[in-house]
Amino acid sequence: MLQKQQEKDFLKDTSYIDILDSLAFAFYRISADSLFFYSEKALKYAQQAGYDKGASVSLRLEGNGYFLRGDFSKMLACYQQSLTIAEKINDPLCIAKATTNIAMYYMELKKDAEALPLLIKADSLFEQLKDSLNWHKALTSMGTISCNAKRYELALQQYQQALQIATAMKDNYSIVVTNYFIGTVFFLKGLYKQALPYFLGTIKYFNKTDDKMRISKTAIALAQTYLLLNDHRHALMYAQQGLKAATDIKAKIKIQDADQVLADIYAAKGDTRNALKYFRLYKDVSDSIFNETMLKKTADLEARYEYEKKETRLKEAQEKKDALHQHIVRNKELQISLALLIILSLSTLAFLLFRSRAAKQKLNQVLEVKNEEIERQAVLLLLNNQEKDKLFSIISHDLKTPLLSLKTMFGIVQQKTLSQEEINSFVQEISEDVNYSVELVNNLLSWAGSQLHGRVVSPTSLPIYQLVNDSINPLLKQAADKEIGIKNKLSPLFNHMGR
């Protein structure tokens, strides 16, 4: 323990909290003060550490402490808080134990109808958990309720099942206690001789222990059995033993039972003085127990009221918390909806911009192609114009010479200074120049037509040699004037090859 306290963050160590709870349990029926000391410390540390299971156990042990002190209101409140926490964390063992404690309290108040469903629930949980010891306790408590309801056969079945569990555990204490309960069933059925060996076996076991509560209960049961069997000597012996054990532990209910059986024994023996004495003692204890019972019932009502009031507050707080949570959820949903709407709008806008950009890019590409085509056409047009200018320059030069010759000839003819022979020679030359010019003009008009109307060239076979000669002949005079020689180097065979 000291070593644990020296460790860092030992207050958050769940094993340390479990040790404190174990110490608290060890002091049950020994020292209520020590029980409270350890259970309260364990509860404090469990709450600080957020250890709900430890808190549930600590509260249940505190409830046991309040039971020892007779503060039943606080006892029940602790049990109910322990159960609430256990159900919150869904711990079956803690649920079953807290449920059993509450059921035992209701049995003390003779409220078997409220205790039974709790015990059935605990019995089922202990069976599922294979917690044999607590399962045994739940079954014996259910058997007691069946006995109180005079359902003896059912009680006997429940006790027999509990005895099988105790035997399987090899737990002598549980075996002896279960035999005591079986003897009680036979006693209540009026089978006193059958009940006797069970009680004798129980008293023999507990006389070797310090468990005075069990000694008192069993001794009084033997006294009642022997009284009904008319064995007053043994009845008186066990009644006195039961009274002494009950007085030692101040168990008022057992003192009451012992006083009652002693009064009955002395009355059966004809000893009226002692019978009256123990009857009066019985009456005093009964009045005291009655008062305590009323206090318990009052405490039960107070505990129920406090518990329900607390539950109402918790429910209201939870409803407010739920309302706030719903409000937050609605706001979050609205925010998410707005965000989705904005995202959708932006996505649509982005899509439209992307499509517009794509269309623009496509249009730009088309325009770029058109521009390139226009530039190409412009370049071609410029080249064509340049070629035309050059061609017209050549043509004009070639047309100018024959026209000037014709003009000169007409001038000389008008002067009538040339002979007919000279005129004929000039006419021959001029005729050739004119023919050349006419051919040139025809070729020019043909080329212009092809340029304007987009004529399609259709290849055909031509007499190339003759065409070359025809093209050269008009140029011979002009070439000679310019001292240029022109010669057709093609073979005459090309006239017949169609190339």
C-alpha angles and dihedrals in degrees: 000000000000090000090053091051091054092056119097114260090005088151088068093049107111092199089060090051090050090053091053090051090049090054090049090052091049091059094054109125088006107068125356091192093056090045090055092044094058099034094050091048090048091049092050093051093043091054091048091049094044088239100154096178091054090048091052092051093045092051092050091051090048087054088056088052092053088049089057090049092047094241095136096169092060090039093058092042090055092048092050093047089049090052093047092054092044091053091046092057091035095233105164096198095050090045092051095047095047090046090052092051092052091047092051089052091053089050089055088055090049089246096137093154090063094039098051100066089047091052092047089053092048092046091055093048094048090049092051091047091047088230094157098182096054091037087057091051093049092050093049090049090050088050090054091053090049089052091050088053089049091242091137099164091054090046091051091051091051092048092047090053090049090050090054090053092048091048091050089052090048086226106156093190092055091044092054093045091050091050088053089055091048089051088052090056091053090047092052090048089055094249094130098162090053092048094050100074091050091053094044091051090050095049091047090056097045095044084070091056138059093240096123093171091062091041090053094048095046095043091052091048089052091048091053091046094049090046091056088047087052092242096136096171095059090037091056092045095053093040091057091046090051093048092051094050092047092048091051092058095032092237100167097191092054091045087053091051092047093049090049095051091045090052090050093047093050090045090052089050091049093246096137095171094059090037090057091044094056092040089058090047089049090050093051093049091045091054090049092049090047090055091048090048090052088049089051092050091047089048089049091054091045091049091048091049093048091045094049091045090051091046089051091052091047090048092050091047090049091049090052090047090049091048091050090047091051090049090051090046091051091049090048091049090049091048090048091048091050091046090050090048091050091046090049091049092047090046091051091047091047090049092050091046090048092049091046090049091048091049090047091049090049091048090048090051090051091047090047090053090047091048091049089049091048091048090049091049090047091051090047090047091051091049090047091049090049090049091047092049090050091044093049089047090054093043093048089050092048093047094044095063098055091042091052090048090051091049091049091049093050088051094051091044090053090052089053092215097127128081122241090253092054090046091052090051091050091047090053092053094042090049090055091048091049092048089051091049092048091050090047092050091048091051090048092050091047092051092047090051091052090051094048100040100033095238116199117232114235112193115229138169114268134180095251098183093053092044091053091049090049089051094047099046097069089050099050096086094047090045090050090050087054091043092244122143120219122190132174105227095179118113117247085235088079088071088069101036097070093225 
